[in-house]
Amino acid sequence: MESVIGALNQSLAVWEMSPTATVIEHQIVAWLARLAGYGAGAGGTLTSGGTEANFTAMLAARNAAVPNAWEDGLGADPPVVVYGEHSHYAVTRAIGQLGIGRRHGISIPSRDYRIDVDLLVGVLDRLRQDGKRVMAVVATAGTTATGSFDDLEAVGAACEERGIWLHVDAAHGASALLSSRPPRALGGLRHSRSLAWDPHKMMLLPLAAGMVLTRDEADLERAFAQQAPYLFHAGKSTRIVDQGIRSFQCSRRADVLKLWFVMQRFGSEGLGQLYDHLCNTARLLYEAIEERDDFENLHEPESNILCFRYLGAAKKREPGSGASTADRQRIDDLNRELRPRYNKEGSGWITATVLDGRPVLRVTMMNPRTGAEHVRALLDGLTAKAKEIESTRSR
């Protein structure tokens, strides 16, 4: 095994011009594109991660909406980009970096941590009435905060009806396509024109290993329409194999070899079983919290991510029963302090975020060795640390 890993590490130093690595990349891209529901004309490229993948897809969408932008810029009336409020920051970053301007990004509020489709449709219709161009709608499959999947079927149908580019940021959730029971929402990928996918999130890979896919490979090529005869050699009727014409990067490591290696080692079935196991472990945590009075779940897990809060003596209340302002503030402060104090001890590691204006605890199950005993230890450890914090405060 050590000799194999050593050989692999040497191979990773191969530049993109390597014909072998390039052919492997095309084969893997084609296979994963078919898995996403794209046809024979699809294309894509490996990226450094989801941020580059989303940026590249947005660049392709910008080229489709404003074909002369590469030479002439966007002018005084750039198109708008519509996205969900729980989109990754890479989306608004791309809006700014592409010269569209953050003020031309429109955030759609969520319902149950997913894009509110009714509000989305209303916004799209209003923009059309106002004569505004929509460059793209960005939906998410596996949001960073809660792991939720937007209703891609409904969002996609709305975009298709209006001739709008749908980009799906599935950096986290696309690996669910390998599952034996993928989320129903992923069936809506058939409506998308581009897709971001991070194999380094749910396919046992280290950084960097992201990917962007487009339904039509030519969309990527037009987004990077430059002449470089010293690199790209092909006639007008011949497809250029070199990925430099479809990629933000020119010189880059052959990260596809890492993806090829793990797919050869575990196969799609093995990677699908990994995904299912991680999601099942998040479900174990959810169910354990449901059985306790000192914690509350914020949502049901759709993937391997769960957000929850410690309540302690406050206990769970019936909806509408309310709590005093002082009580709410105390719980907020406790949850805000609990995560760093627990992590510092070293017995476990969790993250945190803010949902509906409240600080919450967040777990992303990533270790395939995590089981029910670790879930119980996590909750017991958080409880012990919370009581320690409260005891210190009461002195």
Summary of the structure (lengths in Angstrom):
residues: 395
radius of gyration: 23.0
end to end distance: 56.5
largest distance: 79.4
contacts: 1302
relative contact order: 0.12
helix: 49%
strand: 16%
